[in-house]
Amino acid sequence: MLKLTPLKTNEKVQREQVRLLYSQGYIIQILGIISSLVVLFIYWDVVEHTKLIAWFITIVIVYIIRLRDVKKFRKLSVNEFDIKKWKNTYIISTFISGVIWSLLALFFESSWQATHQVALFIIYVGIIAGAFNSNATVFVSYLAFYIPLTAMLMYMILNQENELSYQLAFLISLYAILMYVTAIKYHNFLVNSLELRFTNENLVKDLKSANTKLTYLADTDELSQIDNRRSMNKYLLKEWQWHFENKKPISLLVIDIDFFKLYNDTYGHSMGDKCILEVANILQKNIRSDIDMASRYGGEEFVVILHNTDELKALNIAQRILLDVLSKQIPHSSSGISEYLTVSIGLGSMIPSMPNSQIKLFDLADTRLYKAKQNGRNQIMYN
């Protein structure tokens, strides 16, 4: 069913409608000035010069003011302009333009040649049609331009008081109704399209947010809030490929909390969880968060990947981690080597010689961790 009144819109749609009005403002105002020049040229020989020049100067001033408004509007960001103010400004200036164009009919005289009479008729019909594209975005704006012109056109025709003028007036009435219905359909179609666009944009935004959250949950260890084993495996593969292509050293630490099962048995699992979180924080503190990665591999075991880091630099980082854990002085009465919590670290470092063989680096560090534990724990085992 055809709706003959404009649809109500929300603020976001109104804002976009106003933006669309002003987006083509420069072209519309310049075309208006050109059209008024054409009128000046066509009617120079049949209209009193003073009146015609006064009309021309007035319409050009209005277009220049509208050009200034367009320039001001374009300096504003999409979300900061006052919708009501700028919408009303456009509608008022459009109405004034429509009134001035309609005043052209006051110059009409029945003694004009047929070419001048037809030209005026074509100018009016053309301007009404042309205003459709530029003003129907906000339906009231189109009405503001269309009504004065249509009313004056009807007045000019009916003032002839002959049978042809009545027939022509009937045709103009049909044309006016057609333009009204077309403008309404366009306006409502645009409103529905914008609402659908914004709905889709919100859905896409929500979907991206949900995907980001799911990715974070999939790659993050719930307890320690650092990367998990899945995330570590992906990152290690990517880093290995980069270091292989660039012939740079990559280092990896495998870290294990000493006697953690006994710690849990002695202090309970809630304290064990706090211990895991404390070690994770220490690891995060000692790496470069933008290029390195600290991850919980499983249970009490952690993995640190060190980007473009040789063995000596990796050893310095491992020593800081070892000392930071000990300096926390977390009581561990069940430890066989210290009264406080300690960690053992296996360090592997190499320049990749083959693609997709990152498991070699991990196995090297893991083997050295095993040796560190065999050798008495609370130490770093490296080459």
Buried (B, 14 or more C-beta within 10 A) or exposed (E): EEEEEBBEBEEBBBBBBBBBBBBBBBEBBEBBBEBBEEBBEBBEEBBEEEEBEEBBEBBBEBBEEBBEBBEEBEEEEEEEBEBEEBBBBBBEBBBBBBBBBBBBBEBBEEEBEEEBBEBBBEBBBEBBEBBBEBBBBBBBBBBBBBBBBBBBBBBBBBEBEEEEBEEBBEEBEEBBEEBBEBBBBBBBEBBEEBBEEBEEEEEEEEEEEEEEEEEEEEBBBEBBEBBBBEBBBEBBBEBBBBBBEEEBBBBBBBBBBBBBEBBBEBBEEEBBEBBBBBBBBBBBEBBEEEEBBBBBBEEBBBBBBBBBBBBEBBBEBBEEBBEBBBEBEBEBEBBEBBEBBBBBBBBBBBEBEEEEEBEBBBEBBBBBBBEBBEEEBBBBBBE
